[in-house]
Amino acid sequence: MIQNPDAQVFQMFPIPLYVTTYRGDTTEFTKYFNSQEMNPATSGGGYGEISKNSYIIDNPICKPLADFFMKCFEDFATNIMRYKYDKLQFSQSWLTYKQPGQFHKAHSHPNTLLAGVFYYDYQPDDSALCFSKEAKSFNRSHLEPSLLDDYQDHPFSQEELYFKPQENNFIIFPSWVMHGVPPNKTNRVRKALGVNALTTGTLGDKETISEIIYGRYAK
């Protein structure tokens, strides 16, 4: 709490986290998800297990869920981020498992625009999703003192934000945001479905020399 009664503090350029809930029946989706073969965790650890199929929701059985995801992505892209685009499409979608003791180190999603996670099998004691403030020279001073012990309790100094989802939550955030999962301290598998989305057609515009026409590079 600031001490100066005449001062005001404003948030500059906040990062959105979109949270909604799928209200339909997930029984058939869950059966399909549970039938998927998983790749074993890498020897170095840090990622848990990822499904061999990385286009999970392309299966017709997932169409109601995929339609819901796309409506949410479009809502986020248009009404939150104010993107100008032709159309969105899914890039990859995959299952991610964390066995007891496994974790997922902080990472972002390259080569895509929006990242989503669907918590189809989440229990209250499962690990939260941890968002991290990325430290780069262009947005952080080279001269910085140590932080007070309660820095995590204040929005402008905190470096990690822990989000505890609920069953059937679907969340969306910009793909460049750093995020990870702390170690699974339960005796059950932590399960989630990751989904990426990207614009189609043309990205950027000719006038600002930022144009990418996807079809131009296809062979």
Secondary structure, DSSP 8 states (H G I E B T S, - for coil): --S-TT------S----EEEE--S--HHHHHHHHTS-EE---TT-SS-EEES-SBGGGSGGGHHHHHHHHHHHHHIIIIIS----S-EEEEEEEEEEE-TT--EEEE--TT-SEEEEEEEE--TTS--EEEE----GGGS-S------TTGGGSTTT--EEEE---TTEEEEEETTSEEEE----SSS-EEEEEEEEEE-SEES-TTTT--EEGGGG--
